[in-house]
């Protein structure tokens, strides 16, 4: 069995055991263990998988660790500061969040890789994905912790559901977007060039669409199947409830949108790696 698979299975068994013991004993001291295991399991697994497939001696285990921890923490802290200063509820809120979070991850990647004298597209994909997964892990830990607290008290099911959902979506979120940006950045020698800026804007747009998909799905559902009473509420500035039928349509649209965004990102990354392989073959001819 490959290393990444052993890491995932071992971590999943430990996480599941922690869920069962926490639910049985109601021991709140186990909550940090549950939050950390659930938030880090999938991102760490994908970093190990990417490292095994990358086969790049320039990206060492030490550099991966720095990318994941230092890059991830710097990214989360930078995003938190900038969003608290710049973000206000508006129609452009999600776009600004995308620009900020992709920007701080790019800055963190440049900081972590500043001593690399030679770099390739594949190096950037692996190390960029590592920084992105580090950011995702620390962000997910925050979401999982917050989901524990409800008006009815501590909610273990809410925490578990949050970790499962974010774990499923983790491979096509922050790690994917920063892997793309890292590949383009390293292909240009680590310098900010026009292709890097355009890629930054592109992944920021994917990020913004991802974050705003809930609002987009609700808006499309109301446009297609909205009732007169719902539009009356919208005209006076109130958010209407949705019918059971509309909820089915919303759920379908929401997940379809996330799938399309994920496919665009995966195709972009595949094209980037394919171009790198062709360039290397040409250089060796």
C-alpha positions in Angstrom: 0.0 0.0 0.0 1.3 3.5 -0.9 2.4 5.9 1.8 -0.4 8.4 1.2 -3.0 5.6 1.4 -1.5 4.3 4.7 -1.6 7.9 6.1 -5.2 8.4 5.1 -6.4 5.1 6.5 -4.5 5.4 9.7 -5.7 9.0 10.2 -9.3 8.1 9.3 -9.4 5.2 11.8 -8.0 7.5 14.5 -10.5 10.3 13.6 -13.4 7.8 13.7 -12.3 6.4 17.0 -12.1 9.9 18.4 -15.6 10.7 17.2 -17.0 7.5 18.9 -15.1 8.0 22.2 -16.0 11.7 22.3 -19.7 10.9 21.7 -19.7 8.1 24.3 -17.8 9.9 27.1 -18.8 13.5 26.3 -15.3 14.4 27.2 -14.7 18.0 25.9 -10.9 17.6 26.2 -11.1 15.4 23.1 -12.5 18.2 21.0 -9.1 19.7 20.0 -8.0 16.2 18.9 -11.1 15.8 16.8 -10.8 19.2 15.2 -7.1 18.8 14.3 -7.5 15.2 13.0 -10.5 16.1 10.9 -9.1 19.3 9.5 -5.6 18.1 8.6 -6.2 14.5 7.4 -7.2 15.1 3.8 -4.9 18.0 3.1 -1.9 16.2 4.6 -2.8 13.1 2.5 -2.9 15.1 -0.7 0.4 16.8 0.1 2.1 13.3 0.5 0.4 12.1 -2.7 1.5 15.1 -4.7 5.0 14.8 -3.3 5.2 11.2 -4.4 4.0 11.9 -7.9 6.1 15.1 -8.3 9.5 13.3 -8.0 11.3 16.6 -7.6 14.5 16.7 -5.5 14.3 20.5 -5.1 11.1 20.3 -3.0 12.4 18.6 0.1 10.4 17.3 3.1 11.7 20.3 5.1 10.5 22.7 2.4 7.1 20.9 2.3 6.8 21.3 6.1 7.6 25.0 5.8 5.1 25.4 3.0 2.4 23.7 4.9 2.8 25.2 8.3 4.6 28.5 7.8 2.9 29.3 4.5 -0.5 28.1 5.8 -0.4 30.1 9.0 1.0 33.2 7.3 -1.8 32.9 4.7 -4.6 32.6 7.3 -3.2 35.5 9.4 -2.8 37.7 6.4 -6.2 37.0 5.0 -7.8 37.5 8.4 -6.2 41.0 8.8 -6.9 42.2 5.3 -10.5 40.9 5.3 -11.2 42.6 8.6 -9.9 45.9 7.2 -11.3 45.7 3.6 -14.4 43.5 3.5 -17.8 44.9 3.9 -21.2 43.3 2.8 -21.5 44.2 -0.9 -22.0 42.6 -4.3 -18.3 42.5 -4.7 -17.5 40.9 -1.3 -16.8 37.4 -2.6 -14.5 38.7 -5.4 -12.5 40.7 -2.8 -12.2 37.6 -0.6 -10.9 35.6 -3.6 -8.4 38.3 -4.4 -7.2 38.6 -0.8 -6.9 34.9 0.0 -5.2 34.0 -3.3 -2.9 37.0 -2.9 -1.8 36.1 0.6 -1.2 32.5 -0.4 0.9 33.7 -3.4 2.9 35.9 -1.0 3.4 33.1 1.4 4.6 30.8 -1.4 7.1 33.4 -2.5 8.3 33.8 1.0 8.7 30.0 1.6 10.5 29.5 -1.7 12.7 32.6 -1.6 16.0 30.6 -1.3 15.3 28.3 -4.2 17.9 29.0 -6.9 16.3 26.8 -9.6 12.6 26.0 -9.9 10.3 24.2 -12.4 6.6 24.2 -13.1 6.2 20.9 -11.3 8.1 22.3 -8.2 5.6 25.2 -8.2 2.6 22.9 -8.4 3.8 20.7 -5.5 4.9 23.5 -3.2 2.0 25.8 -4.2 -0.5 23.0 -3.5 1.2 22.4 -0.1 0.8 26.1 0.9 -2.8 26.0 -0.3 -3.5 22.8 1.7 -1.9 24.3 4.8 -4.1 27.3 4.4 -7.1 25.0 4.0 -6.2 22.9 7.1 -6.0 25.9 9.5 -9.1 27.5 7.9 -11.1 24.3 8.3 -10.0 23.9 11.9 -11.6 27.3 12.5 -14.8 26.4 10.8 -15.0 23.1 12.6 -14.4 24.8 16.0 -17.1 27.4 15.3 -19.6 24.7 14.2 -19.4 23.1 17.6 -21.2 26.0 19.2 -25.0 26.4 18.7 -27.8 28.1 20.6 -28.7 24.7 22.0 -25.2 24.1 23.3 -22.2 22.1 22.0 -23.0 20.2 18.8 -20.8 17.2 18.1 -22.8 16.3 15.0 -22.4 19.8 13.6 -18.6 19.6 14.1 -18.4 16.1 12.4 -20.6 17.2 9.5 -18.5 20.3 8.9 -15.2 18.3 8.9 -16.6 15.6 6.6 -18.0 18.2 4.1 -14.8 20.3 4.1 -12.7 17.1 3.8 -14.6 16.0 0.7 -14.2 19.4 -0.9 -10.6 20.0 0.2 -8.9 18.5 -2.9 -10.6 20.9 -5.3 -10.3 24.1 -3.2 -7.4 26.1 -1.9 -4.8 23.4 -2.7 -5.8 23.2 -6.4 -6.0 27.0 -6.8 -2.5 27.6 -5.3 -1.0 24.7 -7.1 -2.1 26.3 -10.4 -0.7 29.7 -9.4 2.5 28.1 -8.0 3.1 26.3 -11.3 2.7 29.5 -13.4 4.9 31.5 -10.9 7.8 28.9 -10.9 7.6 28.6 -14.7 8.5 32.3 -14.8 11.4 31.9 -12.4 9.4 33.1 -9.4 8.9 36.5 -10.8 5.6 38.4 -11.0 5.0 38.6 -14.8 1.9 39.2 -16.9 1.0 35.4 -17.0 1.3 35.2 -13.2 -1.0 38.2 -12.7 -3.5 36.8 -15.2 -3.4 33.4 -13.4 -3.8 35.1 -10.1 -6.9 36.9 -11.4 -8.2 33.6 -12.8 -7.8 31.5 -9.7 -9.3 34.4 -7.6 -12.3 34.3 -9.9 -12.7 30.6 -9.4 -12.4 31.2 -5.6 -15.0 33.9 -5.7 -17.5 31.8 -7.8 -16.9 28.9 -5.3 -17.7 31.0 -2.3 -20.7 32.7 -3.9 -22.3 29.6 -5.3 -24.8 29.4 -2.5 -26.1 32.9 -3.4 -25.9 32.2 -7.2 -27.9 28.9 -6.8 -30.6 30.7 -4.7 -30.8 33.5 -7.2 -31.2 31.2 -10.2 -33.7 29.1 -8.4 -35.9 32.1 -7.7 -35.5 33.4 -11.2 -36.7 30.0 -12.6 -39.3 29.0 -10.1 -39.9 32.0 -7.8 -43.4 32.6 -6.5 -45.0 36.1 -6.5 -45.0 36.3 -2.7 -41.2 35.7 -2.7 -40.6 38.5 -5.1 -42.8 40.8 -3.0 -40.6 40.0 0.0 -37.5 40.7 -2.0 -38.8 44.1 -3.1 -39.1 45.2 0.5 -35.6 44.0 1.4 -36.5 40.7 3.1 -35.1 37.3 2.3 -37.9 34.9 1.4 -38.1 31.3 2.5 -38.0 28.5 -0.2 -40.4 25.7 -0.8 -39.5 22.0 -0.7 -39.4 21.8 -4.5 -37.2 24.9 -4.7 -34.8 23.4 -2.1 -34.3 20.4 -4.4 -33.6 22.7 -7.4 -31.2 24.9 -5.2 -29.3 21.8 -4.0 -28.9 20.5 -7.6 -27.7 23.9 -8.9 -25.3 24.4 -6.0 -23.5 21.1 -6.4 -23.5 21.4 -10.2 -21.8 24.8 -9.9 -19.2 23.4 -7.5 -18.5 20.5 -9.9 -18.1 22.8 -12.9 -15.7 25.1 -11.0 -13.7 22.1 -9.9 -13.5 20.7 -13.4 -12.3 24.0 -14.7 -9.5 24.1 -12.1 -8.5 20.5 -12.7 -8.4 21.0 -16.5 -6.3 24.1 -16.0 -3.8 22.2 -13.8 -3.7 19.3 -16.3 -3.0 21.7 -19.2 -0.3 23.4 -17.2 1.5 20.1 -16.4 1.0 18.9 -19.9 2.6 22.0 -21.3 5.5 21.5 -18.9 6.1 17.9 -20.0 6.1 19.0 -23.7 8.6 21.8 -23.0 10.9 19.3 -21.1 10.7 16.8 -24.0 11.6 19.5 -26.5 14.6 20.7 -24.4 15.9 17.1 -24.2 15.7 16.4 -27.9 
